Amino acid sequence: MCTISIDIDDATVRRINPLLTSRESISQWLQRQVDEMIERMDVQPRTISPNAHTADEMKVIVTDRIRKMESGEAAYIDGEEGFAQIRKRYGL
């Protein structure tokens, strides 16, 4: 376990909950918030993106794509077009 010191705006905290009037009550409230946040993070399933690749896998993918572009088998897409496709695909 570790101890961390943080600065918070006590007036803002009181707007969130007017019962938080003392340093001790704010400290206890904040500790509960942090404990709950850590618990949520700890119990959430850890997922790996289906697009995640190891460095070796990426080398194979990039080498194959370069070969296809050089042979004319695949079209070259510049960065702007590539980003436009990503934005469209993911609604960005």
SEPA-813985 format. One record per atom (N, C-alpha, C, O, CB): residue in one letter; x, y, z; residue number from 1; atom name. Coordinates in nm, 2 decimals. Atoms other than C-alpha are relative to their C-alpha. Glycine has a CB too. Example, Ala and Ser with C-alpha at 12.3 -4.5 7.8 and 13.67 -1.06 7.14 Angstrom:
BEGIN
+---+--------+--------+--------+-----+----+
| r |     xx |     yy |     zz |   k |  a |
+---+--------+--------+--------+-----+----+
| A |   0.09 |  -0.12 |   0.00 |   1 |  N |
| A |   1.23 |  -0.45 |   0.78 |   1 | CA |
| A |   0.09 |   0.12 |   0.00 |   1 |  C |
| A |   0.19 |   0.12 |   0.07 |   1 |  O |
| A |  -0.10 |   0.00 |   0.12 |   1 | CB |
| S |  -0.09 |  -0.11 |   0.00 |   2 |  N |
| S |   1.37 |  -0.11 |   0.71 |   2 | CA |
| S |  -0.08 |   0.11 |   0.08 |   2 |  C |
| S |  -0.03 |   0.22 |   0.09 |   2 |  O |
| S |   0.04 |   0.05 |  -0.14 |   2 | CB |
+---+--------+--------+--------+-----+----+
//
This chain:
BEGIN
+---+--------+--------+--------+-----+----+
| r |     xx |     yy |     zz |   k |  a |
+---+--------+--------+--------+-----+----+
| M |   0.08 |  -0.12 |   0.00 |   1 |  N |
| M |   0.00 |   0.00 |   0.00 |   1 | CA |
| M |   0.09 |   0.12 |   0.00 |   1 |  C |
| M |   0.20 |   0.12 |   0.06 |   1 |  O |
| M |  -0.10 |   0.00 |   0.12 |   1 | CB |
| C |  -0.08 |  -0.12 |   0.01 |   2 |  N |
| C |   0.12 |   0.35 |  -0.07 |   2 | CA |
| C |  -0.08 |   0.12 |   0.04 |   2 |  C |
| C |  -0.21 |   0.11 |   0.04 |   2 |  O |
| C |   0.06 |   0.02 |  -0.14 |   2 | CB |
| T |   0.07 |  -0.12 |  -0.04 |   3 |  N |
| T |   0.03 |   0.70 |   0.05 |   3 | CA |
| T |   0.04 |   0.10 |  -0.11 |   3 |  C |
| T |   0.15 |   0.12 |  -0.14 |   3 |  O |
| T |   0.05 |   0.05 |   0.14 |   3 | CB |
| I |  -0.02 |  -0.10 |   0.10 |   4 |  N |
| I |  -0.02 |   0.97 |  -0.21 |   4 | CA |
| I |  -0.07 |   0.13 |   0.05 |   4 |  C |
| I |  -0.18 |   0.13 |   0.11 |   4 |  O |
| I |  -0.06 |  -0.05 |  -0.13 |   4 | CB |
| S |   0.06 |  -0.13 |  -0.04 |   5 |  N |
| S |  -0.08 |   1.34 |  -0.15 |   5 | CA |
| S |  -0.05 |   0.07 |  -0.13 |   5 |  C |
| S |   0.02 |   0.07 |  -0.23 |   5 |  O |
| S |   0.10 |   0.09 |   0.07 |   5 | CB |
| I |   0.05 |  -0.07 |   0.11 |   6 |  N |
| I |  -0.31 |   1.52 |  -0.39 |   6 | CA |
| I |  -0.06 |   0.13 |   0.04 |   6 |  C |
| I |  -0.10 |   0.15 |   0.16 |   6 |  O |
| I |  -0.10 |  -0.08 |  -0.08 |   6 | CB |
| D |   0.06 |  -0.12 |  -0.03 |   7 |  N |
| D |  -0.45 |   1.87 |  -0.41 |   7 | CA |
| D |  -0.14 |   0.00 |  -0.07 |   7 |  C |
| D |  -0.15 |  -0.03 |  -0.19 |   7 |  O |
| D |   0.08 |   0.12 |  -0.05 |   7 | CB |
| I |   0.14 |  -0.01 |   0.06 |   8 |  N |
| I |  -0.83 |   1.91 |  -0.46 |   8 | CA |
| I |  -0.06 |   0.13 |   0.04 |   8 |  C |
| I |  -0.02 |   0.19 |   0.15 |   8 |  O |
| I |  -0.09 |  -0.12 |   0.04 |   8 | CB |
| D |   0.07 |  -0.12 |  -0.03 |   9 |  N |
| D |  -1.06 |   2.21 |  -0.46 |   9 | CA |
| D |  -0.11 |  -0.04 |   0.10 |   9 |  C |
| D |  -0.21 |  -0.09 |   0.05 |   9 |  O |
| D |  -0.06 |   0.07 |  -0.13 |   9 | CB |
| D |   0.10 |   0.05 |  -0.09 |  10 |  N |
| D |  -1.26 |   2.16 |  -0.14 |  10 | CA |
| D |  -0.14 |   0.07 |  -0.02 |  10 |  C |
| D |  -0.24 |   0.01 |   0.01 |  10 |  O |
| D |   0.05 |   0.04 |   0.14 |  10 | CB |
| A |   0.13 |  -0.06 |   0.03 |  11 |  N |
| A |  -1.53 |   2.41 |  -0.25 |  11 | CA |
| A |  -0.07 |  -0.08 |  -0.11 |  11 |  C |
| A |  -0.19 |  -0.10 |  -0.10 |  11 |  O |
| A |   0.02 |   0.15 |  -0.05 |  11 | CB |
| T |   0.06 |   0.09 |   0.10 |  12 |  N |
| T |  -1.59 |   2.19 |  -0.56 |  12 | CA |
| T |  -0.05 |  -0.13 |   0.06 |  12 |  C |
| T |  -0.16 |  -0.17 |   0.03 |  12 |  O |
| T |   0.10 |  -0.03 |  -0.11 |  12 | CB |
| V |   0.04 |   0.13 |  -0.07 |  13 |  N |
| V |  -1.60 |   1.88 |  -0.34 |  13 | CA |
| V |  -0.13 |   0.03 |   0.08 |  13 |  C |
| V |  -0.22 |  -0.06 |   0.08 |  13 |  O |
| V |   0.11 |  -0.05 |   0.09 |  13 | CB |
| R |   0.12 |  -0.03 |  -0.08 |  14 |  N |
| R |  -1.86 |   2.05 |  -0.12 |  14 | CA |
| R |  -0.12 |   0.02 |  -0.09 |  14 |  C |
| R |  -0.24 |   0.00 |  -0.05 |  14 |  O |
| R |   0.02 |   0.13 |   0.08 |  14 | CB |
| R |   0.11 |  -0.01 |   0.10 |  15 |  N |
| R |  -2.07 |   2.13 |  -0.43 |  15 | CA |
| R |  -0.05 |  -0.14 |  -0.04 |  15 |  C |
| R |  -0.17 |  -0.16 |  -0.06 |  15 |  O |
| R |   0.04 |   0.08 |  -0.12 |  15 | CB |
| I |   0.04 |   0.14 |   0.03 |  16 |  N |
| I |  -2.07 |   1.76 |  -0.51 |  16 | CA |
| I |  -0.08 |  -0.06 |   0.11 |  16 |  C |
| I |  -0.18 |  -0.12 |   0.09 |  16 |  O |
| I |   0.13 |  -0.08 |  -0.03 |  16 | CB |
| N |   0.07 |   0.05 |  -0.11 |  17 |  N |
| N |  -2.17 |   1.67 |  -0.16 |  17 | CA |
| N |   0.02 |   0.10 |   0.12 |  17 |  C |
| N |   0.13 |   0.11 |   0.18 |  17 |  O |
| N |   0.06 |  -0.14 |   0.04 |  17 | CB |
| P |   0.00 |  -0.10 |  -0.11 |  18 |  N |
| P |  -2.25 |   1.95 |   0.10 |  18 | CA |
| P |   0.04 |  -0.06 |   0.14 |  18 |  C |
| P |   0.08 |   0.02 |   0.22 |  18 |  O |
| P |  -0.13 |   0.07 |   0.00 |  18 | CB |
| L |  -0.03 |   0.06 |  -0.13 |  19 |  N |
| L |  -2.19 |   1.70 |   0.39 |  19 | CA |
| L |   0.15 |  -0.01 |   0.02 |  19 |  C |
| L |   0.20 |  -0.03 |   0.13 |  19 |  O |
| L |  -0.06 |  -0.13 |   0.01 |  19 | CB |
| L |  -0.14 |   0.01 |  -0.01 |  20 |  N |
| L |  -1.82 |   1.70 |   0.31 |  20 | CA |
| L |   0.06 |   0.13 |   0.05 |  20 |  C |
| L |   0.10 |   0.22 |  -0.03 |  20 |  O |
| L |   0.07 |  -0.04 |  -0.14 |  20 | CB |
| T |  -0.04 |  -0.14 |  -0.05 |  21 |  N |
| T |  -1.73 |   1.99 |   0.54 |  21 | CA |
| T |   0.14 |   0.00 |   0.07 |  21 |  C |
| T |   0.19 |   0.11 |   0.09 |  21 |  O |
| T |  -0.10 |   0.04 |   0.10 |  21 | CB |
| S |  -0.13 |   0.00 |  -0.07 |  22 |  N |
| S |  -1.41 |   1.87 |   0.71 |  22 | CA |
| S |   0.11 |  -0.07 |  -0.09 |  22 |  C |
| S |   0.07 |  -0.14 |  -0.18 |  22 |  O |
| S |  -0.01 |  -0.07 |   0.13 |  22 | CB |
| R |  -0.11 |   0.07 |   0.07 |  23 |  N |
| R |  -1.07 |   1.76 |   0.58 |  23 | CA |
| R |  -0.01 |  -0.15 |   0.01 |  23 |  C |
| R |   0.01 |  -0.23 |  -0.08 |  23 |  O |
| R |   0.14 |   0.05 |   0.05 |  23 | CB |
| E |   0.01 |   0.14 |  -0.03 |  24 |  N |
| E |  -1.13 |   1.42 |   0.74 |  24 | CA |
| E |  -0.12 |  -0.06 |  -0.09 |  24 |  C |
| E |  -0.10 |  -0.17 |  -0.14 |  24 |  O |
| E |  -0.02 |  -0.03 |   0.14 |  24 | CB |
| S |   0.11 |   0.06 |   0.08 |  25 |  N |
| S |  -1.47 |   1.37 |   0.57 |  25 | CA |
| S |   0.03 |   0.00 |  -0.15 |  25 |  C |
| S |  -0.01 |  -0.09 |  -0.22 |  25 |  O |
| S |  -0.13 |   0.08 |   0.03 |  25 | CB |
| I |  -0.04 |   0.00 |   0.15 |  26 |  N |
| I |  -1.33 |   1.47 |   0.23 |  26 | CA |
| I |   0.10 |  -0.11 |  -0.02 |  26 |  C |
| I |   0.09 |  -0.17 |  -0.13 |  26 |  O |
| I |   0.06 |   0.14 |  -0.03 |  26 | CB |
| S |  -0.10 |   0.10 |   0.02 |  27 |  N |
| S |  -1.04 |   1.24 |   0.28 |  27 | CA |
| S |  -0.06 |  -0.14 |   0.00 |  27 |  C |
| S |  -0.02 |  -0.22 |  -0.09 |  27 |  O |
| S |   0.11 |   0.00 |   0.12 |  27 | CB |
| Q |   0.07 |   0.13 |   0.00 |  28 |  N |
| Q |  -1.26 |   0.94 |   0.37 |  28 | CA |
| Q |  -0.08 |  -0.02 |  -0.13 |  28 |  C |
| Q |  -0.08 |  -0.12 |  -0.19 |  28 |  O |
| Q |  -0.09 |  -0.01 |   0.12 |  28 | CB |
| W |   0.08 |   0.01 |   0.12 |  29 |  N |
| W |  -1.49 |   1.02 |   0.07 |  29 | CA |
| W |   0.09 |  -0.03 |  -0.12 |  29 |  C |
| W |   0.06 |  -0.11 |  -0.20 |  29 |  O |
| W |  -0.08 |   0.13 |  -0.02 |  29 | CB |
| L |  -0.09 |   0.02 |   0.11 |  30 |  N |
| L |  -1.20 |   1.05 |  -0.17 |  30 | CA |
| L |   0.06 |  -0.14 |   0.00 |  30 |  C |
| L |   0.08 |  -0.20 |  -0.10 |  30 |  O |
| L |   0.11 |   0.11 |   0.01 |  30 | CB |
| Q |  -0.06 |   0.14 |  -0.01 |  31 |  N |
| Q |  -1.05 |   0.72 |  -0.04 |  31 | CA |
| Q |  -0.10 |  -0.10 |  -0.05 |  31 |  C |
| Q |  -0.06 |  -0.19 |  -0.13 |  31 |  O |
| Q |   0.04 |  -0.03 |   0.14 |  31 | CB |
| R |   0.10 |   0.10 |   0.05 |  32 |  N |
| R |  -1.38 |   0.54 |  -0.11 |  32 | CA |
| R |  -0.01 |   0.01 |  -0.15 |  32 |  C |
| R |  -0.02 |  -0.09 |  -0.22 |  32 |  O |
| R |  -0.14 |   0.03 |   0.06 |  32 | CB |
| Q |   0.01 |  -0.01 |   0.14 |  33 |  N |
| Q |  -1.39 |   0.69 |  -0.46 |  33 | CA |
| Q |   0.11 |  -0.07 |  -0.07 |  33 |  C |
| Q |   0.09 |  -0.14 |  -0.17 |  33 |  O |
| Q |   0.00 |   0.15 |  -0.04 |  33 | CB |
| V |  -0.12 |   0.06 |   0.06 |  34 |  N |
| V |  -1.04 |   0.58 |  -0.54 |  34 | CA |
| V |  -0.01 |  -0.15 |   0.02 |  34 |  C |
| V |   0.02 |  -0.23 |  -0.08 |  34 |  O |
| V |   0.13 |   0.05 |   0.07 |  34 | CB |
| D |   0.01 |   0.15 |  -0.02 |  35 |  N |
| D |  -1.10 |   0.23 |  -0.39 |  35 | CA |
| D |  -0.10 |  -0.06 |  -0.10 |  35 |  C |
| D |  -0.07 |  -0.16 |  -0.16 |  35 |  O |
| D |  -0.05 |  -0.03 |   0.15 |  35 | CB |
| E |   0.10 |   0.05 |   0.09 |  36 |  N |
| E |  -1.42 |   0.19 |  -0.60 |  36 | CA |
| E |   0.06 |   0.00 |  -0.14 |  36 |  C |
| E |   0.03 |  -0.09 |  -0.22 |  36 |  O |
| E |  -0.12 |   0.08 |   0.01 |  36 | CB |
| M |  -0.05 |  -0.01 |   0.13 |  37 |  N |
| M |  -1.24 |   0.31 |  -0.91 |  37 | CA |
| M |   0.10 |  -0.12 |  -0.03 |  37 |  C |
| M |   0.10 |  -0.18 |  -0.14 |  37 |  O |
| M |   0.07 |   0.14 |  -0.03 |  37 | CB |
| I |  -0.10 |   0.11 |   0.02 |  38 |  N |
| I |  -0.95 |   0.06 |  -0.86 |  38 | CA |
| I |  -0.07 |  -0.13 |  -0.01 |  38 |  C |
| I |  -0.03 |  -0.22 |  -0.09 |  38 |  O |
| I |   0.10 |   0.01 |   0.12 |  38 | CB |
| E |   0.07 |   0.13 |   0.00 |  39 |  N |
| E |  -1.19 |  -0.22 |  -0.79 |  39 | CA |
| E |  -0.07 |  -0.02 |  -0.14 |  39 |  C |
| E |  -0.06 |  -0.13 |  -0.19 |  39 |  O |
| E |  -0.11 |   0.00 |   0.11 |  39 | CB |
| R |   0.06 |   0.01 |   0.14 |  40 |  N |
| R |  -1.38 |  -0.15 |  -1.12 |  40 | CA |
| R |   0.11 |  -0.03 |  -0.10 |  40 |  C |
| R |   0.08 |  -0.12 |  -0.19 |  40 |  O |
| R |  -0.07 |   0.13 |  -0.04 |  40 | CB |
| M |  -0.11 |   0.03 |   0.10 |  41 |  N |
| M |  -1.05 |  -0.15 |  -1.31 |  41 | CA |
| M |   0.05 |  -0.14 |   0.02 |  41 |  C |
| M |   0.09 |  -0.20 |  -0.08 |  41 |  O |
| M |   0.11 |   0.10 |   0.02 |  41 | CB |
| D |  -0.06 |   0.13 |  -0.03 |  42 |  N |
| D |  -0.93 |  -0.47 |  -1.14 |  42 | CA |
| D |  -0.09 |  -0.11 |  -0.05 |  42 |  C |
| D |  -0.04 |  -0.22 |  -0.09 |  42 |  O |
| D |   0.03 |  -0.01 |   0.14 |  42 | CB |
| V |   0.09 |   0.11 |   0.03 |  43 |  N |
| V |  -1.24 |  -0.67 |  -1.21 |  43 | CA |
| V |  -0.05 |   0.00 |  -0.15 |  43 |  C |
| V |  -0.10 |  -0.10 |  -0.19 |  43 |  O |
| V |  -0.13 |   0.00 |   0.09 |  43 | CB |
| Q |   0.04 |   0.00 |   0.14 |  44 |  N |
| Q |  -1.30 |  -0.56 |  -1.57 |  44 | CA |
| Q |   0.08 |  -0.10 |  -0.08 |  44 |  C |
| Q |   0.20 |  -0.11 |  -0.06 |  44 |  O |
| Q |   0.01 |   0.14 |  -0.06 |  44 | CB |
| P |  -0.08 |   0.10 |   0.08 |  45 |  N |
| P |  -1.20 |  -0.83 |  -1.82 |  45 | CA |
| P |   0.10 |   0.08 |  -0.08 |  45 |  C |
| P |   0.08 |   0.18 |  -0.14 |  45 |  O |
| P |  -0.09 |  -0.08 |  -0.09 |  45 | CB |
| R |  -0.11 |  -0.06 |   0.08 |  46 |  N |
| R |  -0.87 |  -0.75 |  -1.98 |  46 | CA |
| R |  -0.01 |  -0.06 |  -0.14 |  46 |  C |
| R |   0.00 |  -0.18 |  -0.16 |  46 |  O |
| R |   0.14 |  -0.03 |   0.06 |  46 | CB |
| T |   0.01 |   0.04 |   0.13 |  47 |  N |
| T |  -0.91 |  -0.76 |  -2.35 |  47 | CA |
| T |   0.11 |   0.05 |  -0.08 |  47 |  C |
| T |   0.17 |   0.16 |  -0.06 |  47 |  O |
| T |  -0.14 |   0.04 |  -0.06 |  47 | CB |
| I |  -0.10 |  -0.04 |   0.09 |  48 |  N |
| I |  -0.66 |  -0.74 |  -2.63 |  48 | CA |
| I |  -0.07 |   0.03 |  -0.13 |  48 |  C |
| I |  -0.15 |  -0.05 |  -0.18 |  48 |  O |
| I |   0.11 |  -0.11 |  -0.01 |  48 | CB |
| S |   0.06 |  -0.04 |   0.13 |  49 |  N |
| S |  -0.75 |  -0.56 |  -2.94 |  49 | CA |
| S |   0.02 |  -0.11 |  -0.11 |  49 |  C |
| S |   0.13 |  -0.16 |  -0.11 |  49 |  O |
| S |   0.06 |   0.14 |  -0.05 |  49 | CB |
| P |  -0.02 |   0.10 |   0.11 |  50 |  N |
| P |  -0.81 |  -0.79 |  -3.24 |  50 | CA |
| P |   0.10 |   0.05 |  -0.10 |  50 |  C |
| P |   0.15 |  -0.03 |  -0.18 |  50 |  O |
| P |  -0.13 |  -0.03 |  -0.06 |  50 | CB |
| N |  -0.10 |  -0.05 |   0.10 |  51 |  N |
| N |  -0.58 |  -0.56 |  -3.43 |  51 | CA |
| N |   0.14 |   0.01 |   0.06 |  51 |  C |
| N |   0.23 |   0.05 |   0.00 |  51 |  O |
| N |  -0.04 |   0.14 |  -0.04 |  51 | CB |
| A |  -0.13 |   0.00 |  -0.07 |  52 |  N |
| A |  -0.29 |  -0.60 |  -3.18 |  52 | CA |
| A |   0.09 |  -0.11 |  -0.07 |  52 |  C |
| A |   0.05 |  -0.22 |  -0.09 |  52 |  O |
| A |  -0.01 |  -0.03 |   0.15 |  52 | CB |
| H |  -0.10 |   0.09 |   0.06 |  53 |  N |
| H |   0.02 |  -0.76 |  -3.33 |  53 | CA |
| H |   0.13 |   0.02 |   0.07 |  53 |  C |
| H |   0.17 |   0.12 |   0.12 |  53 |  O |
| H |   0.02 |   0.03 |  -0.16 |  53 | CB |
| T |  -0.13 |   0.00 |  -0.05 |  54 |  N |
| T |   0.36 |  -0.85 |  -3.21 |  54 | CA |
| T |   0.09 |   0.07 |  -0.10 |  54 |  C |
| T |   0.05 |   0.10 |  -0.21 |  54 |  O |
| T |   0.06 |  -0.14 |   0.04 |  54 | CB |
| A |  -0.09 |  -0.07 |   0.10 |  55 |  N |
| A |   0.66 |  -0.67 |  -3.36 |  55 | CA |
| A |   0.04 |  -0.09 |  -0.11 |  55 |  C |
| A |   0.04 |  -0.05 |  -0.23 |  55 |  O |
| A |   0.13 |   0.03 |   0.08 |  55 | CB |
| D |  -0.03 |   0.09 |   0.11 |  56 |  N |
| D |   0.75 |  -0.98 |  -3.56 |  56 | CA |
| D |  -0.12 |  -0.02 |  -0.10 |  56 |  C |
| D |  -0.10 |  -0.02 |  -0.22 |  56 |  O |
| D |   0.03 |  -0.14 |   0.06 |  56 | CB |
| E |   0.12 |   0.01 |   0.08 |  57 |  N |
| E |   0.39 |  -1.01 |  -3.69 |  57 | CA |
| E |  -0.01 |   0.13 |  -0.09 |  57 |  C |
| E |  -0.04 |   0.13 |  -0.21 |  57 |  O |
| E |  -0.13 |  -0.02 |   0.08 |  57 | CB |
| M |   0.01 |  -0.12 |   0.08 |  58 |  N |
| M |   0.40 |  -0.64 |  -3.79 |  58 | CA |
| M |   0.10 |   0.01 |  -0.11 |  58 |  C |
| M |   0.08 |   0.06 |  -0.22 |  58 |  O |
| M |   0.02 |   0.12 |   0.10 |  58 | CB |
| K |  -0.11 |   0.00 |   0.10 |  59 |  N |
| K |   0.73 |  -0.69 |  -3.98 |  59 | CA |
| K |  -0.05 |  -0.08 |  -0.12 |  59 |  C |
| K |  -0.03 |  -0.04 |  -0.23 |  59 |  O |
| K |   0.13 |  -0.06 |   0.06 |  59 | CB |
| V |   0.05 |   0.09 |   0.10 |  60 |  N |
| V |   0.56 |  -0.97 |  -4.18 |  60 | CA |
| V |  -0.11 |   0.08 |  -0.08 |  60 |  C |
| V |  -0.11 |   0.08 |  -0.20 |  60 |  O |
| V |  -0.05 |  -0.13 |   0.05 |  60 | CB |
| I |   0.11 |  -0.07 |   0.06 |  61 |  N |
| I |   0.25 |  -0.76 |  -4.25 |  61 | CA |
| I |   0.05 |   0.12 |  -0.08 |  61 |  C |
| I |   0.01 |   0.13 |  -0.20 |  61 |  O |
| I |  -0.10 |   0.06 |   0.11 |  61 | CB |
| V |  -0.06 |  -0.11 |   0.07 |  62 |  N |
| V |   0.45 |  -0.45 |  -4.35 |  62 | CA |
| V |   0.08 |  -0.04 |  -0.12 |  62 |  C |
| V |   0.06 |   0.02 |  -0.23 |  62 |  O |
| V |   0.08 |   0.09 |   0.09 |  62 | CB |
| T |  -0.08 |   0.06 |   0.11 |  63 |  N |
| T |   0.69 |  -0.65 |  -4.57 |  63 | CA |
| T |  -0.09 |  -0.04 |  -0.11 |  63 |  C |
| T |  -0.07 |  -0.01 |  -0.23 |  63 |  O |
| T |   0.09 |  -0.11 |   0.05 |  63 | CB |
| D |   0.10 |   0.05 |   0.10 |  64 |  N |
| D |   0.39 |  -0.81 |  -4.75 |  64 | CA |
| D |  -0.07 |   0.12 |  -0.07 |  64 |  C |
| D |  -0.08 |   0.11 |  -0.19 |  64 |  O |
| D |  -0.10 |  -0.09 |   0.07 |  64 | CB |
| R |   0.06 |  -0.11 |   0.06 |  65 |  N |
| R |   0.22 |  -0.48 |  -4.80 |  65 | CA |
| R |   0.09 |   0.08 |  -0.10 |  65 |  C |
| R |   0.05 |   0.12 |  -0.20 |  65 |  O |
| R |  -0.06 |   0.09 |   0.11 |  65 | CB |
| I |  -0.10 |  -0.07 |   0.09 |  66 |  N |
| I |   0.53 |  -0.32 |  -4.94 |  66 | CA |
| I |   0.02 |  -0.08 |  -0.13 |  66 |  C |
| I |   0.02 |  -0.02 |  -0.24 |  66 |  O |
| I |   0.14 |   0.02 |   0.07 |  66 | CB |
| R |  -0.01 |   0.08 |   0.12 |  67 |  N |
| R |   0.58 |  -0.61 |  -5.18 |  67 | CA |
| R |  -0.12 |   0.01 |  -0.09 |  67 |  C |
| R |  -0.10 |   0.02 |  -0.21 |  67 |  O |
| R |   0.02 |  -0.15 |   0.05 |  67 | CB |
| K |   0.12 |  -0.02 |   0.08 |  68 |  N |
| K |   0.22 |  -0.58 |  -5.30 |  68 | CA |
| K |   0.00 |   0.13 |  -0.07 |  68 |  C |
| K |  -0.04 |   0.14 |  -0.18 |  68 |  O |
| K |  -0.12 |  -0.02 |   0.09 |  68 | CB |
| M |   0.01 |  -0.13 |   0.06 |  69 |  N |
| M |   0.25 |  -0.21 |  -5.36 |  69 | CA |
| M |   0.11 |   0.01 |  -0.11 |  69 |  C |
| M |   0.08 |   0.07 |  -0.22 |  69 |  O |
| M |   0.03 |   0.11 |   0.11 |  69 | CB |
| E |  -0.11 |   0.00 |   0.10 |  70 |  N |
| E |   0.59 |  -0.25 |  -5.54 |  70 | CA |
| E |  -0.04 |  -0.08 |  -0.13 |  70 |  C |
| E |   0.00 |  -0.04 |  -0.24 |  70 |  O |
| E |   0.13 |  -0.05 |   0.06 |  70 | CB |
| S |   0.03 |   0.08 |   0.11 |  71 |  N |
| S |   0.45 |  -0.52 |  -5.76 |  71 | CA |
| S |  -0.13 |   0.05 |  -0.08 |  71 |  C |
| S |  -0.16 |   0.00 |  -0.18 |  71 |  O |
| S |  -0.02 |  -0.15 |   0.04 |  71 | CB |
| G |   0.12 |  -0.05 |   0.06 |  72 |  N |
| G |   0.13 |  -0.32 |  -5.84 |  72 | CA |
| G |  -0.12 |  -0.09 |   0.04 |  72 |  C |
| G |  -0.23 |  -0.06 |  -0.01 |  72 |  O |
| G |   0.01 |   0.00 |  -0.15 |  72 | CB |
| E |   0.12 |   0.08 |  -0.04 |  73 |  N |
| E |  -0.09 |  -0.59 |  -5.68 |  73 | CA |
| E |  -0.09 |   0.08 |   0.10 |  73 |  C |
| E |  -0.21 |   0.05 |   0.11 |  73 |  O |
| E |   0.06 |  -0.13 |   0.08 |  73 | CB |
| A |   0.08 |  -0.08 |  -0.09 |  74 |  N |
| A |  -0.21 |  -0.33 |  -5.42 |  74 | CA |
| A |   0.04 |   0.15 |  -0.03 |  74 |  C |
| A |   0.15 |   0.18 |  -0.07 |  74 |  O |
| A |   0.03 |  -0.03 |   0.15 |  74 | CB |
| A |  -0.02 |  -0.14 |   0.02 |  75 |  N |
| A |  -0.26 |   0.04 |  -5.46 |  75 | CA |
| A |   0.07 |   0.07 |   0.11 |  75 |  C |
| A |   0.06 |   0.03 |   0.23 |  75 |  O |
| A |  -0.13 |   0.07 |  -0.03 |  75 | CB |
| Y |  -0.07 |  -0.08 |  -0.10 |  76 |  N |
| Y |  -0.04 |   0.29 |  -5.28 |  76 | CA |
| Y |  -0.10 |   0.10 |   0.05 |  76 |  C |
| Y |  -0.17 |   0.17 |  -0.03 |  76 |  O |
| Y |   0.13 |   0.07 |  -0.05 |  76 | CB |
| I |   0.08 |  -0.10 |  -0.07 |  77 |  N |
| I |  -0.24 |   0.50 |  -5.03 |  77 | CA |
| I |   0.08 |   0.09 |   0.08 |  77 |  C |
| I |   0.16 |   0.05 |   0.17 |  77 |  O |
| I |  -0.12 |  -0.07 |   0.08 |  77 | CB |
| D |  -0.08 |  -0.10 |  -0.08 |  78 |  N |
| D |  -0.09 |   0.82 |  -4.90 |  78 | CA |
| D |  -0.06 |   0.01 |   0.14 |  78 |  C |
| D |  -0.17 |  -0.04 |   0.17 |  78 |  O |
| D |   0.02 |   0.13 |  -0.07 |  78 | CB |
| G |   0.04 |  -0.01 |  -0.14 |  79 |  N |
| G |  -0.11 |   0.91 |  -4.53 |  79 | CA |
| G |  -0.14 |   0.07 |   0.01 |  79 |  C |
| G |  -0.22 |   0.02 |   0.09 |  79 |  O |
| G |   0.10 |   0.08 |   0.07 |  79 | CB |
| E |   0.13 |  -0.07 |  -0.01 |  80 |  N |
| E |  -0.40 |   1.15 |  -4.58 |  80 | CA |
| E |  -0.12 |  -0.09 |  -0.04 |  80 |  C |
| E |  -0.22 |  -0.09 |   0.03 |  80 |  O |
| E |   0.00 |   0.13 |  -0.08 |  80 | CB |
| E |   0.11 |   0.09 |   0.04 |  81 |  N |
| E |  -0.61 |   0.90 |  -4.76 |  81 | CA |
| E |  -0.02 |  -0.12 |   0.10 |  81 |  C |
| E |  -0.13 |  -0.16 |   0.13 |  81 |  O |
| E |   0.03 |  -0.06 |  -0.14 |  81 | CB |
| G |   0.00 |   0.11 |  -0.10 |  82 |  N |
| G |  -0.52 |   0.63 |  -4.51 |  82 | CA |
| G |  -0.08 |   0.05 |   0.13 |  82 |  C |
| G |  -0.16 |  -0.02 |   0.18 |  82 |  O |
| G |   0.14 |  -0.05 |   0.04 |  82 | CB |
| F |   0.07 |  -0.06 |  -0.12 |  83 |  N |
| F |  -0.63 |   0.86 |  -4.22 |  83 | CA |
| F |  -0.15 |   0.02 |  -0.03 |  83 |  C |
| F |  -0.23 |   0.00 |   0.06 |  83 |  O |
| F |   0.07 |   0.13 |   0.04 |  83 | CB |
| A |   0.14 |  -0.02 |   0.04 |  84 |  N |
| A |  -0.95 |   0.95 |  -4.41 |  84 | CA |
| A |  -0.08 |  -0.13 |   0.01 |  84 |  C |
| A |  -0.19 |  -0.14 |   0.06 |  84 |  O |
| A |  -0.01 |   0.06 |  -0.14 |  84 | CB |
| Q |   0.07 |   0.13 |  -0.01 |  85 |  N |
| Q |  -1.04 |   0.58 |  -4.44 |  85 | CA |
| Q |  -0.02 |  -0.05 |   0.14 |  85 |  C |
| Q |  -0.12 |  -0.10 |   0.18 |  85 |  O |
| Q |   0.09 |  -0.11 |  -0.07 |  85 | CB |
| I |   0.01 |   0.04 |  -0.14 |  86 |  N |
| I |  -0.97 |   0.52 |  -4.07 |  86 | CA |
| I |  -0.11 |   0.09 |   0.07 |  86 |  C |
| I |  -0.19 |   0.03 |   0.14 |  86 |  O |
| I |   0.14 |   0.03 |   0.07 |  86 | CB |
| R |   0.11 |  -0.09 |  -0.05 |  87 |  N |
| R |  -1.19 |   0.83 |  -3.98 |  87 | CA |
| R |  -0.14 |  -0.05 |  -0.04 |  87 |  C |
| R |  -0.23 |  -0.06 |   0.04 |  87 |  O |
| R |   0.02 |   0.14 |  -0.04 |  87 | CB |
| K |   0.13 |   0.05 |   0.05 |  88 |  N |
| K |  -1.47 |   0.69 |  -4.20 |  88 | CA |
| K |  -0.04 |  -0.13 |   0.07 |  88 |  C |
| K |  -0.15 |  -0.15 |   0.11 |  88 |  O |
| K |   0.01 |  -0.01 |  -0.15 |  88 | CB |
| R |   0.03 |   0.13 |  -0.06 |  89 |  N |
| R |  -1.44 |   0.34 |  -4.06 |  89 | CA |
| R |  -0.05 |   0.01 |   0.14 |  89 |  C |
| R |  -0.14 |  -0.06 |   0.19 |  89 |  O |
| R |   0.12 |  -0.09 |  -0.01 |  89 | CB |
| Y |   0.03 |   0.00 |  -0.14 |  90 |  N |
| Y |  -1.45 |   0.44 |  -3.70 |  90 | CA |
| Y |  -0.08 |   0.13 |   0.04 |  90 |  C |
| Y |  -0.10 |   0.15 |   0.16 |  90 |  O |
| Y |   0.13 |   0.01 |   0.08 |  90 | CB |
| G |   0.09 |  -0.11 |  -0.03 |  91 |  N |
| G |  -1.67 |   0.75 |  -3.73 |  91 | CA |
| G |   0.07 |   0.11 |   0.07 |  91 |  C |
| G |   0.01 |   0.18 |   0.16 |  91 |  O |
| G |  -0.12 |  -0.05 |   0.08 |  91 | CB |
| L |  -0.07 |  -0.11 |  -0.07 |  92 |  N |
| L |  -1.41 |   1.00 |  -3.62 |  92 | CA |
| L |   0.00 |   0.13 |  -0.08 |  92 |  C |
| L |   0.05 |   0.23 |  -0.04 |  92 |  O |
| L |   0.15 |  -0.04 |   0.02 |  92 | CB |
+---+--------+--------+--------+-----+----+
//
